[in-house]
Amino acid sequence: MTLIQLRYLITIAETNSLNKAAEQLYVSQPSLTSAMKELEKELGIILFYRSGRGVTLTNDGTEFLLYAKQIYSQYESVMEKYGKGEARKKKFGVSTQHYSFAVKAFVEMAKEFDMSKYEFAIRETRTAEVIRDVSTMKSEIGVLYLCDFNRKSMEKLLKSSSLEFHHLIDCQAYVYIWKNHPLAKEKSICFEQLEGYPCLSFEQGDNSSFYFAEEILSTNEYSQVIRANDRATMLNLMVGLNGYTLCSGIICEELNGSDYIAVPFRDDEQNPNSIMEIGYIVRKNTILSKMGELYIDKLKRYLKVT
């Protein structure tokens, strides 16, 4: 098994076509087909189903692709640090829960590279997809949080997905609202005060677990709940309906604007203010790329992590 064969395999899987893969790799289709047959023979499995419509991965091929991506990604990271590298564009992606600071760190990271030589991707998405993206190496890094409520279930899921969590910062929860909200001038806000206003929550899918919620107190009974799937809609609902959400309080005003404020959440016996441990996830035994290292550095600088 060679690195060239792994690169061929990854490209075929991305294009679902031997012709397109051959064009991208600048090799003949017979050479590509021969390389894959040799790899299948060595592994003792069939990697692809071949048909007139193209090629699709078998179950064995899908499983092996994950290992191939991991091996080839590590090779690229080593070559990026110590070798001359290759001419083709390098890929780097981050998947994150809906955190403006995570996007801000990505922006600052991207500014330090010649973006014509890279393919960058930032995905603000559901918690389960953050985990899935990093597990399948669609993204190199994922950003999410743990708390007393979700820690046991999340750590079990991360372990089964061959992922590890790295701590960045601990913070108390805040009530995030529009600056002209009736409660905006309060020094702190308790759960009872929020009763008359709609609670805004990021949608996690029809069959999602409470453990995937991006907000604390996700199991509470709310008289008014509105779910949104992106940060811009969430901000619009704060203004239009005096909605609120419970967040980390780490807000990027440059991206979200100055029309919103974070007020400390005042807990009580029925509504405890869990500490939100924000961190990032990567696959186990991963060597971060230059982009990955710089992104983590930007995150730490923004969060003022020492």
C-alpha positions in Angstrom: 0.0 0.0 0.0 1.4 3.4 -1.0 0.5 7.0 -0.3 -0.2 7.5 -4.0 -2.8 4.7 -3.8 -4.4 6.4 -0.8 -4.5 9.7 -2.7 -6.1 8.0 -5.7 -8.7 6.4 -3.4 -9.6 9.7 -1.7 -9.9 11.5 -5.0 -12.1 8.8 -6.5 -14.4 8.9 -3.4 -14.7 12.7 -3.6 -15.6 12.8 -7.3 -17.5 9.5 -7.6 -15.9 9.1 -11.0 -12.8 7.4 -12.4 -12.7 9.9 -15.3 -12.9 13.0 -13.1 -10.4 11.6 -10.6 -8.0 10.8 -13.4 -8.3 14.4 -14.7 -7.7 15.9 -11.3 -4.7 13.6 -10.6 -3.2 13.9 -14.1 -3.0 10.2 -14.6 -4.6 7.9 -17.2 -7.8 6.1 -16.2 -6.2 2.6 -16.8 -3.4 3.5 -14.4 -5.9 4.6 -11.8 -8.0 1.5 -12.2 -4.9 -0.7 -12.0 -3.7 1.0 -8.8 -7.1 0.5 -7.2 -7.3 -3.2 -8.2 -3.8 -3.7 -6.7 -4.9 -2.0 -3.5 -8.1 -4.2 -3.3 -6.0 -7.3 -3.9 -3.6 -6.3 -1.1 -6.4 -5.5 1.4 -8.6 -8.4 0.4 -11.7 -6.3 0.1 -13.7 -4.6 -2.6 -13.5 -0.8 -2.3 -15.8 0.4 -5.1 -19.0 -0.6 -6.9 -18.5 0.2 -10.6 -21.4 1.1 -12.9 -22.2 3.1 -15.9 -23.1 6.0 -13.6 -19.7 6.1 -11.9 -18.3 4.5 -8.8 -19.6 4.3 -5.3 -17.9 3.1 -2.1 -18.8 -0.3 -0.7 -19.3 -0.7 3.1 -15.7 -1.9 3.4 -14.5 0.9 1.2 -16.3 3.5 3.3 -14.7 2.1 6.4 -11.2 2.0 4.9 -11.6 5.5 3.4 -11.7 6.9 7.0 -8.3 5.3 7.8 -6.9 6.4 4.4 -7.9 10.0 5.1 -6.3 9.9 8.5 -3.0 8.5 7.2 -2.9 10.8 4.2 -3.8 13.8 6.3 -0.9 13.0 8.7 1.4 12.7 5.8 0.3 16.1 4.4 0.8 17.7 7.9 4.3 16.3 8.1 5.2 17.5 4.6 3.8 20.9 5.3 6.0 21.3 8.3 9.2 19.7 7.0 9.0 19.2 3.3 8.6 21.4 0.3 4.9 20.5 0.0 2.9 19.9 -3.2 1.4 22.3 -5.7 -2.2 21.2 -5.2 -4.4 23.1 -2.9 -4.4 22.1 0.8 -7.7 21.7 2.5 -8.6 22.9 6.0 -12.0 22.9 7.7 -13.5 23.8 11.1 -17.0 22.7 12.3 -18.4 24.6 15.3 -21.5 25.1 17.3 -22.9 28.6 16.8 -20.1 30.7 18.2 -19.1 34.0 16.7 -15.7 33.8 18.4 -15.0 30.6 16.6 -15.8 32.3 13.3 -13.7 35.3 14.2 -10.7 33.1 15.0 -11.2 31.4 11.6 -11.2 34.8 9.9 -8.0 35.8 11.6 -6.3 32.5 10.7 -7.3 32.7 7.0 -5.9 36.2 6.7 -2.4 34.8 7.3 -2.4 32.5 4.3 -2.5 32.9 0.6 -6.1 31.8 0.1 -5.5 31.0 -3.6 -3.4 28.1 -2.4 -5.9 26.7 0.1 -9.5 25.4 0.3 -10.9 26.7 3.6 -14.3 25.8 5.1 -16.0 27.0 8.3 -19.2 25.2 9.2 -21.6 26.5 11.9 -23.8 23.5 12.4 -25.6 21.2 14.8 -23.7 19.5 17.6 -24.0 16.0 16.2 -22.7 17.2 12.8 -19.7 18.9 14.5 -18.8 15.5 16.0 -19.5 13.7 12.7 -17.5 16.2 10.6 -14.3 15.7 12.7 -14.8 12.0 13.1 -15.0 11.6 9.2 -12.2 14.2 8.8 -14.5 16.5 6.8 -13.1 19.1 9.3 -9.8 19.0 11.1 -11.2 20.7 14.3 -14.5 21.0 16.0 -15.6 23.6 18.6 -18.2 22.8 21.2 -18.9 22.8 25.0 -19.3 20.4 27.8 -21.2 20.9 31.1 -22.2 18.8 34.1 -25.5 17.9 32.4 -24.1 16.6 29.0 -20.5 15.7 30.0 -21.0 11.9 30.6 -23.0 11.3 27.4 -20.8 13.6 25.2 -17.5 12.1 26.5 -18.8 8.6 25.7 -19.8 9.7 22.2 -16.5 11.4 21.6 -14.6 8.3 22.8 -16.6 6.0 20.5 -15.9 8.3 17.6 -12.1 8.3 18.3 -12.1 11.9 19.2 -10.5 13.8 22.1 -11.7 17.0 23.8 -9.2 19.8 24.6 -10.2 22.4 27.2 -10.0 26.1 26.3 -12.0 28.0 28.9 -14.6 27.8 31.6 -17.4 30.3 31.8 -20.7 30.9 33.5 -23.9 31.2 31.4 -25.3 34.6 30.3 -28.6 35.8 29.0 -28.1 37.1 25.5 -30.6 39.8 24.4 -31.2 42.8 22.3 -29.8 46.0 23.8 -33.4 47.5 24.0 -34.9 44.5 25.7 -37.0 45.3 28.8 -34.4 43.4 30.9 -31.4 44.9 29.3 -30.5 47.2 32.2 -30.6 44.4 34.8 -27.3 43.5 36.5 -28.3 39.9 36.4 -31.4 38.0 35.2 -33.0 35.0 36.8 -35.1 32.3 35.1 -38.4 33.6 36.6 -37.8 37.0 34.9 -37.6 35.4 31.5 -41.0 33.7 31.7 -42.8 36.3 29.5 -40.2 36.2 26.7 -39.6 33.5 24.0 -36.6 31.3 24.6 -34.5 31.0 21.4 -32.7 27.7 20.8 -30.6 26.3 18.0 -32.3 23.5 16.3 -30.6 20.1 16.7 -32.7 17.9 14.5 -36.0 16.0 15.0 -34.4 13.1 16.8 -31.7 14.9 18.7 -30.9 14.4 22.4 -31.1 17.0 25.0 -27.4 16.4 25.4 -26.8 18.0 22.0 -28.4 21.4 23.0 -26.1 24.4 22.7 -27.8 26.1 25.7 -27.9 25.2 29.4 -31.2 24.3 31.1 -32.3 22.5 27.9 -34.7 20.2 29.8 -36.6 23.1 31.4 -40.3 23.7 30.6 -40.5 26.9 28.6 -43.9 28.5 27.8 -42.5 30.0 24.6 -39.8 28.4 22.5 -38.6 29.2 19.0 -35.9 27.2 17.3 -33.6 28.6 14.7 -30.8 27.0 12.6 -28.5 30.0 12.1 -27.0 32.8 14.1 -28.4 35.6 11.9 -32.0 34.4 12.4 -31.4 34.1 16.1 -30.3 37.8 16.2 -33.4 38.9 14.2 -35.7 37.1 16.6 -34.0 38.8 19.6 -35.0 42.2 18.1 -38.3 41.3 16.6 -39.7 39.3 19.5 -37.6 40.3 22.5 -36.3 36.7 22.5 -33.4 35.5 24.5 -30.9 32.7 24.6 -28.6 31.3 27.3 -25.0 31.4 26.0 -21.4 31.6 27.1 -21.3 35.4 27.1 -18.3 35.4 24.8 -19.5 37.6 22.0 -17.8 38.9 18.9 -19.2 42.4 18.5 -17.4 42.8 15.2 -19.4 40.0 13.7 -22.7 40.1 15.6 -22.9 43.9 15.8 -23.3 46.2 18.8 -27.0 45.9 19.2 -26.8 42.9 21.6 -25.7 42.4 25.1 -24.9 39.6 27.5 -26.3 39.8 31.0 -25.1 37.4 33.7 -27.6 34.6 34.4 -28.6 34.4 38.1 -29.3 30.8 39.1 -31.3 29.3 41.9 -31.9 25.8 43.3 -34.2 24.8 40.5 -32.2 26.4 37.7 -28.5 25.9 38.4 -26.0 27.9 36.3 -23.7 25.1 35.0 -20.2 26.0 34.1 -19.8 25.8 30.3 -16.4 24.3 29.4 -15.6 25.4 25.9 -13.0 23.4 24.0 -12.1 21.9 20.7 -12.2 18.3 19.4 -9.8 16.5 17.1 -9.2 12.9 16.1 -7.0 11.0 18.4 -3.2 11.0 17.6 -3.7 13.8 15.1 -0.8 16.0 14.1 -2.4 19.4 13.5 -1.7 21.2 10.2 -0.2 24.7 10.2 -3.7 26.0 9.7 -5.0 24.0 12.6 -2.2 25.1 14.9 -2.7 28.7 14.0 -6.5 28.4 14.3 -6.1 27.1 17.9 -3.7 29.9 18.7 -6.2 32.5 17.4 -8.9 30.9 19.5 -6.8 31.0 22.6 -5.8 34.6 22.0 -9.4 35.7 21.5 -10.5 33.8 24.6 -7.4 35.1 26.4 -6.4 31.6 27.3 -2.9 31.3 28.8 
